[in-house]
Amino acid sequence: MPLIPGAVDKTASFLKDQIAELERELSRLQRALASLTDGREGRRGPGRPRGSTTTTRRRRRRGGTRADQAVKIISQNPGITASEIAKQMRIKPNYLYRVLTDLQKEGRVKKSGRSYSAG
């Protein structure tokens, strides 16, 4: 099939123009990203590189675990409610309900209505 004279040259020129336009757009998008992230890529800020490991020392809690604290309060105050326990422990009741459920499964506390007693 014979080619139309100049068709290949026109198509090549058109493709080069399109590539140049895409490169300009890429440059604009990269500048916009850099201005949004202060030159960083992604959401990580400066600091330790991703994947590096460090040994972190956890702060030791006073008075044992939350479960042990709850059992101690319950044994000192039989019939206490979860919200009263949470107030004494200075934690939110939502978290305490999870702890109390585990303690019930372990048999360390018993629930009767809304009140708890040592198991």
C-alpha positions in Angstrom: 0.0 0.0 0.0 1.6 3.3 -1.0 2.0 5.9 1.6 0.7 9.4 1.1 3.7 11.6 0.7 4.5 13.5 3.9 1.9 11.5 6.0 4.6 9.7 8.0 6.4 13.0 8.6 3.1 14.7 9.7 2.3 11.8 12.1 5.8 11.8 13.5 5.6 15.6 14.0 2.2 15.3 15.7 3.4 12.6 18.0 6.5 14.7 19.0 4.2 17.6 19.8 2.0 15.4 21.9 5.0 14.1 23.8 6.3 17.6 24.4 2.9 18.7 25.8 2.8 15.7 28.1 6.3 16.4 29.4 5.3 20.1 30.1 2.2 18.7 32.0 4.4 16.3 33.9 6.7 19.1 34.9 3.7 21.2 36.1 2.3 18.3 38.1 5.7 17.6 39.7 6.1 21.3 40.8 2.6 21.2 42.3 3.3 18.0 44.2 6.6 19.5 45.5 4.8 22.7 46.7 2.2 20.6 48.5 4.7 18.3 50.2 7.6 20.7 50.7 9.7 18.7 48.3 9.0 15.3 50.0 7.3 12.5 48.2 4.3 10.9 49.9 3.2 11.7 53.4 6.3 10.9 55.4 8.2 13.8 56.8 11.9 14.0 57.5 13.3 11.5 60.0 14.1 7.8 60.2 13.9 6.1 56.8 11.2 3.6 56.1 12.0 0.1 57.3 14.7 1.0 59.7 14.4 -0.7 63.0 15.2 0.6 66.4 14.8 -0.9 69.8 12.2 1.1 71.6 11.9 0.9 75.4 8.4 0.9 76.6 7.6 2.8 79.7 6.7 0.4 82.5 3.3 0.8 83.9 2.7 1.2 87.6 0.4 -1.1 89.4 0.3 -4.0 86.9 -2.0 -4.4 84.0 -5.5 -2.9 83.6 -7.0 -6.3 84.2 -5.1 -6.7 87.5 -6.2 -3.2 88.5 -9.8 -3.9 87.7 -9.8 -7.2 89.7 -8.3 -5.4 92.7 -11.0 -2.7 92.6 -13.7 -5.3 92.1 -12.5 -7.4 95.1 -12.4 -4.3 97.3 -15.8 -3.2 96.1 -18.1 -6.2 95.3 -21.1 -5.1 93.3 -19.4 -2.2 91.6 -20.4 -1.2 88.1 -18.2 -0.9 85.1 -18.6 2.9 84.9 -17.6 3.2 88.6 -14.5 1.0 88.0 -13.6 3.1 85.0 -13.8 6.3 87.0 -11.5 4.9 89.7 -9.0 3.7 87.1 -9.3 7.0 85.2 -10.0 5.3 81.8 -12.9 5.3 79.5 -15.7 2.7 80.1 -15.5 1.5 76.5 -12.0 0.2 77.0 -12.9 -1.3 80.3 -15.7 -3.4 78.9 -13.2 -5.2 76.7 -11.0 -5.9 79.7 -14.0 -7.1 81.9 -15.2 -9.4 79.1 -11.8 -11.1 79.0 -11.7 -11.3 82.8 -15.1 -13.0 82.8 -13.9 -15.6 80.3 -10.9 -16.3 82.5 -13.2 -16.6 85.5 -11.5 -13.9 87.5 -14.7 -11.8 87.8 -18.4 -12.5 87.7 -21.1 -10.3 86.3 -24.6 -10.1 87.8 -26.8 -7.6 86.0 -24.7 -4.5 85.8 -22.5 -5.2 88.8 -19.3 -7.2 89.0 -17.8 -9.3 91.8 -14.5 -11.2 92.2 -14.6 -14.7 90.7 
